[in-house]
């Protein structure tokens, strides 16, 4: 196998302000990228106030970006990169599709406030894409030529990085693994409005719904933490909910391995740390569906945590090492 792409030659030191806009908070960091390494120099956080709408949230993001630069007045800023929810046309910095969680997020021009504030190029990408790119380049995938990340938390998302290139797809929607149909989720309504998608069954909220149907008990199904605790303490219904969800997730991963044949699968998100039996069920599901030639593909957990999306956004803003983005004018 050829060496990982990020090791193929040195590159000059670059400074980037990276932002990750999440459902509850906005993380920002000054990231320094040199050669194949990335370092967070300083960071800051501010709350995401959904009721403020897209304009208010972007204004808060600009303020926290200023905060991370305030302690480094002489720094030369090479780019600004943003990770955010929704389907994003990275060629224009515009959110083309999104839920109604943040009023006005769909159609929001993410680039305008930053190009007005900073004299540096701006690029934005989907948060799952950013997370996967950060892990592939600077985390679990850095010693591999290709990686698929599967993030299981409030929803289920993913990203695919091959030869250092992030696959976004023609509409910026590649990697929406949560919207693959599975028989185990038949009749369950997904957040996208359709029925039978893996996210409805195997995301954090989905596992809670399954546990309630299995009569895991009111105390165990208060929230995700309570369910994980109950499973670890021997609540068989809670354990079965994680087993059903993990096995179905593994079957999806196995099918994708048959299609993509990546070097590595990386698991991320809150569910990966919830109950130890879940990952065993995932591996059983992979073994059920993966062809022999890909059945032994390594499956590991993410190593960069909340930093991954920031590092991915920083790398993407510099087109480092290379990122495949939709061209301007692509129908969305």
C-alpha positions in Angstrom: 0.0 0.0 0.0 1.2 3.5 -0.8 2.1 5.8 2.1 -0.7 8.2 3.4 -1.1 11.2 1.2 -0.5 13.7 4.0 3.1 12.6 4.3 3.9 13.3 0.6 6.0 16.4 1.0 6.1 19.5 3.2 3.9 22.6 3.0 4.4 26.0 4.4 3.0 27.0 7.8 -0.6 28.3 7.5 -2.8 30.0 10.1 -6.6 29.5 9.9 -9.5 30.5 12.0 -11.8 27.4 12.2 -15.4 27.4 13.5 -17.7 24.6 14.3 -21.4 25.7 14.7 -23.2 23.1 16.7 -26.7 22.9 18.1 -25.8 24.2 21.5 -22.4 26.0 21.1 -20.1 27.5 18.6 -16.5 26.4 18.9 -13.7 28.5 17.3 -10.0 28.0 17.2 -6.8 29.4 15.7 -5.3 26.4 13.9 -1.8 26.2 12.6 -1.2 23.7 9.8 2.4 22.8 8.8 3.4 19.8 6.7 1.1 17.0 7.7 0.3 18.3 11.2 -2.3 20.6 12.7 -2.1 22.4 16.0 -4.8 24.3 17.8 -3.1 27.4 19.1 -6.0 28.9 21.0 -9.7 28.3 21.2 -13.0 29.9 22.5 -16.6 29.0 22.7 -19.9 30.8 22.7 -23.5 29.5 23.0 -25.6 28.8 19.9 -28.9 30.6 20.4 -31.2 29.1 17.8 -34.0 31.7 18.4 -31.6 34.4 17.1 -31.8 32.8 13.7 -29.1 32.5 11.1 -28.1 36.2 11.2 -27.7 36.2 15.0 -25.7 33.0 15.0 -23.4 34.1 12.3 -22.8 37.4 14.1 -21.9 35.4 17.3 -19.6 33.3 15.2 -17.8 36.4 13.9 -17.4 37.7 17.5 -15.9 34.4 18.7 -13.6 34.3 15.7 -12.3 37.8 16.7 -11.8 36.4 20.2 -9.4 33.7 19.1 -7.4 36.2 17.1 -7.3 38.9 19.8 -4.3 37.3 21.6 -2.4 37.1 18.4 -2.4 40.6 16.9 0.5 40.0 14.5 -0.7 36.7 13.0 -1.1 36.4 9.3 -4.5 34.9 8.6 -4.5 32.6 5.6 -8.1 31.4 5.6 -11.3 31.0 7.6 -13.0 27.6 7.6 -16.5 26.7 9.0 -18.1 23.4 9.9 -21.9 23.6 10.2 -25.1 21.5 10.0 -27.1 21.1 6.8 -26.2 20.5 3.2 -23.8 23.2 2.2 -22.8 24.3 -1.3 -19.1 24.9 -0.5 -18.4 26.7 -3.7 -20.7 29.5 -2.6 -20.8 29.1 1.2 -24.6 28.7 1.2 -26.7 26.3 3.1 -29.0 24.6 0.5 -30.9 22.2 2.8 -31.4 22.2 6.5 -34.0 21.4 9.3 -36.0 24.2 11.0 -33.9 23.9 14.2 -32.4 27.3 13.4 -34.8 29.8 11.8 -33.5 30.9 8.4 -30.6 28.5 8.3 -31.7 27.0 4.9 -30.5 29.6 2.3 -28.1 31.3 4.8 -25.0 32.8 3.2 -22.3 31.7 5.6 -19.5 33.5 3.8 -20.8 37.1 3.7 -20.2 38.1 7.4 -16.7 36.6 7.3 -15.5 38.0 4.0 -16.7 41.4 5.2 -14.8 41.0 8.5 -11.6 39.2 7.5 -9.3 39.7 4.6 -8.9 36.0 4.0 -10.6 33.4 1.9 -13.6 31.6 3.5 -14.9 28.1 2.9 -17.6 26.1 4.7 -18.6 22.5 4.7 -21.0 20.1 6.4 -20.2 19.2 10.0 -20.0 15.5 9.5 -17.8 16.1 6.4 -15.5 18.3 8.5 -15.4 15.7 11.3 -14.4 13.0 9.0 -11.8 15.0 7.2 -10.2 16.0 10.5 -10.0 12.4 11.6 -8.7 11.2 8.3 -5.9 13.7 8.0 -5.0 14.2 11.7 -6.6 11.5 13.7 -7.5 7.8 13.4 -7.1 7.8 9.6 -3.8 9.5 9.2 -1.9 6.3 8.5 -4.5 5.1 5.9 -5.2 6.0 2.3 -9.0 5.9 2.7 -11.5 6.1 5.6 -15.2 6.1 6.2 -16.4 7.8 9.3 -19.8 6.9 10.8 -21.0 9.3 13.5 -23.9 8.0 15.7 -25.4 10.5 18.1 -28.5 12.6 18.0 -28.6 11.6 14.3 -26.4 9.4 12.1 -24.0 10.9 9.6 -20.8 10.1 7.9 -18.1 11.0 5.5 -15.8 9.3 3.1 -12.2 10.4 2.5 -10.0 8.8 -0.2 -6.5 9.7 -1.1 -6.9 12.9 1.0 -9.9 13.9 -0.9 -13.3 14.5 0.8 -16.2 13.2 -1.2 -19.0 15.8 -1.0 -21.0 14.6 -4.0 -22.8 16.6 -6.7 -25.1 18.3 -4.2 -22.9 18.4 -1.1 -25.0 15.6 0.4 -22.6 12.6 0.3 -22.3 10.7 3.5 -25.9 10.9 4.8 -25.7 7.4 6.0 -28.6 7.9 8.4 -31.0 7.9 5.6 -30.3 4.4 4.3 -33.3 2.2 4.6 -33.2 -0.9 6.8 -35.8 -3.5 7.5 -35.4 -3.2 11.3 -36.7 0.4 11.0 -39.7 -0.3 9.0 -42.6 1.9 10.1 -40.4 4.2 12.1 -40.5 7.9 11.1 -37.1 9.5 10.3 -36.3 13.1 11.0 -36.3 13.7 7.2 -40.0 12.8 7.1 -39.6 9.4 5.5 -40.0 6.0 7.1 -37.6 3.1 7.6 -34.3 4.9 7.7 -31.5 3.7 10.0 -31.4 7.0 11.9 -35.0 6.4 13.2 -33.9 3.2 14.8 -30.2 3.5 15.7 -29.5 7.1 16.6 -29.5 8.1 20.3 -33.2 9.1 20.2 -34.0 6.0 18.1 -32.4 3.6 20.6 -34.5 5.3 23.4 -37.6 4.6 21.4 -36.7 1.0 20.9 -35.9 0.6 24.6 -39.4 2.0 25.5 -41.0 -0.5 23.1 -39.1 -3.2 24.9 -40.3 -2.0 28.3 -36.9 -1.1 29.6 -38.6 1.0 32.3 -39.3 4.7 33.0 -36.1 5.3 34.9 -33.9 3.7 32.2 -35.6 5.6 29.3 -35.4 9.1 30.8 -32.5 10.0 28.5 -29.5 8.5 26.8 -27.3 8.6 29.8 -29.9 6.8 31.9 -30.3 4.1 29.2 -26.6 3.6 28.9 -26.2 3.2 32.7 -29.1 0.8 32.8 -27.6 -1.3 30.1 -24.2 -1.5 31.8 -26.0 -2.4 35.1 -27.7 -5.4 33.4 -31.1 -4.1 32.3 -31.7 -6.7 29.6 -34.2 -4.6 27.6 -31.8 -1.7 27.5 -29.0 -4.0 26.4 -31.3 -5.5 23.7 -32.1 -2.0 22.4 -28.4 -1.3 21.9 -27.9 -4.7 20.3 -30.7 -4.2 17.8 -29.4 -0.7 16.9 -25.8 -1.7 16.8 -26.4 -4.8 14.6 -28.5 -2.7 12.1 -25.8 -0.1 12.0 -23.2 -2.8 11.4 -25.2 -4.2 8.5 -25.2 -0.7 6.9 -21.5 -0.4 7.4 -20.9 -3.9 5.9 -22.9 -3.0 2.8 -21.0 0.2 2.4 -17.7 -1.7 2.7 -18.9 -3.9 -0.1 -19.4 -0.7 -2.2 -16.5 1.5 -1.1 -13.8 -0.9 0.1 -12.1 1.7 2.3 -9.0 1.0 4.4 -10.6 1.9 7.7 -14.0 2.6 9.4 -13.9 5.1 12.2 -16.9 5.4 14.7 -17.7 8.7 16.3 -20.5 10.3 18.3 -22.1 9.9 21.7 -23.5 6.4 21.2 -20.1 5.0 20.6 -19.2 5.7 24.2 -22.6 4.9 25.7 -22.7 1.1 26.2 -19.8 -1.3 25.6 -22.0 -4.0 24.0 -23.0 -1.6 21.2 -19.7 -1.9 19.3 -19.8 -5.7 19.6 -23.2 -5.7 18.0 -21.9 -3.3 15.2 -19.1 -5.7 14.4 -21.5 -8.6 14.3 -23.7 -6.7 11.9 -20.6 -5.9 9.7 -19.7 -9.6 9.6 -23.3 -10.5 8.6 -23.3 -8.3 5.5 -19.7 -7.7 4.4 -18.1 -9.8 1.7 -15.2 -11.9 2.8 -12.7 -9.7 1.0 -13.7 -6.6 3.1 -14.9 -8.3 6.3 -11.7 -7.8 8.1 -11.5 -4.0 7.5 -10.4 -2.4 10.7 -13.1 -0.7 12.8 -11.9 1.8 15.4 -13.1 4.8 17.3 -12.3 8.4 16.6 -9.3 10.0 18.4 -9.7 13.7 17.9 -13.0 14.3 19.6 -14.5 17.8 19.3 -11.3 19.0 17.7 -11.8 16.9 14.6 -14.4 19.2 13.0 -12.3 22.3 13.6 -9.2 20.6 12.1 -11.3 19.4 9.2 -12.7 22.9 8.6 -9.2 24.4 8.8 -7.8 21.9 6.3 -10.7 22.3 3.9 -10.3 26.1 3.9 -6.8 25.6 2.6 -7.8 22.9 0.1 -5.4 20.6 2.1 -4.4 18.2 0.7 -7.2 18.2 -1.8 -11.0 18.4 -1.5 -13.6 17.6 -4.1 -16.3 20.3 -3.9 -19.5 20.9 -6.0 -19.0 23.4 -8.7 -20.8 26.7 -8.6 -24.3 26.5 -10.0 -24.7 22.8 -9.2 -28.4 22.1 -8.7 -29.3 21.5 -5.0 
